[in-house]
Amino acid sequence: MTTTRRDGRRFVLSLYLAIVGIAGVLGLVLGEYIFAGAGPELFFVIDLPATALGFATFGIVTVGVGLGLPLALVVYLSRRVDDKDT
């Protein structure tokens, strides 16, 4: 039964990394074609340059944190629930 848990965790981690990677690639592509003067702001505080790298950084960090925090909460709660059942 532990192999299924590890396979499930590996799948979720792979899916998370794939989604964050896609966000970075889309940020790179959009950054090449957006010619607006203002760059993105990370968490409404950190100004990033209006370049492909700035948009890629914005996409990676935003999606990574936006998906990573709820995922970490699910992992934490699932471990707590499993511990109480045994």
C-alpha positions in Angstrom: 0.0 0.0 0.0 2.9 2.4 0.6 3.9 2.2 -3.1 0.6 3.7 -4.1 1.0 6.6 -1.7 4.5 7.3 -3.1 3.2 7.0 -6.6 0.3 9.4 -5.8 2.7 11.9 -4.2 5.1 11.7 -7.1 2.2 12.2 -9.5 0.9 15.3 -7.7 4.4 16.7 -7.4 5.1 16.1 -11.1 1.7 17.7 -12.0 2.5 20.7 -9.8 6.0 21.2 -11.4 4.5 20.8 -14.9 1.8 23.5 -14.2 4.4 25.9 -12.7 6.7 25.2 -15.7 3.9 26.0 -18.1 3.2 29.2 -16.3 6.9 30.1 -16.7 6.9 29.3 -20.4 3.7 31.3 -21.0 5.2 34.2 -19.1 8.3 34.0 -21.4 6.1 33.9 -24.5 3.8 36.7 -23.4 6.7 38.8 -22.2 8.1 38.7 -25.7 4.9 40.0 -27.3 3.6 42.5 -24.8 5.1 45.9 -25.4 3.3 47.8 -22.6 5.4 50.1 -20.5 4.5 48.8 -17.1 5.8 45.5 -15.9 4.1 43.1 -13.5 4.1 43.6 -9.8 4.8 40.5 -7.7 2.4 40.4 -4.7 1.6 44.1 -5.4 4.9 45.0 -3.9 7.9 44.0 -6.0 8.1 45.7 -9.4 9.4 43.3 -12.1 10.8 44.5 -15.4 8.5 44.4 -18.5 10.7 41.8 -20.1 10.2 38.1 -20.9 12.1 37.1 -17.8 10.0 39.5 -15.6 6.8 38.0 -16.9 8.2 34.4 -16.5 9.2 35.1 -13.0 5.8 36.6 -12.2 4.1 33.5 -13.7 6.3 31.0 -11.9 6.1 32.6 -8.5 2.4 33.5 -8.6 1.3 30.0 -9.8 3.8 28.3 -7.5 2.6 30.1 -4.4 -1.1 30.0 -5.5 -1.0 26.2 -5.9 1.7 25.4 -3.4 0.1 26.8 -0.3 -3.2 24.9 -0.7 -1.3 21.8 -1.7 0.9 22.1 1.4 -2.2 22.5 3.5 -3.7 19.4 2.1 -0.6 17.4 2.7 -0.4 18.7 6.3 -4.0 17.9 7.0 -3.9 14.5 5.4 -1.0 13.5 7.6 -2.8 14.7 10.7 -6.0 12.8 9.8 -4.0 9.6 9.0 -2.2 9.9 12.4 -5.5 10.2 14.4 -7.2 7.2 12.6 -4.4 4.7 13.6 
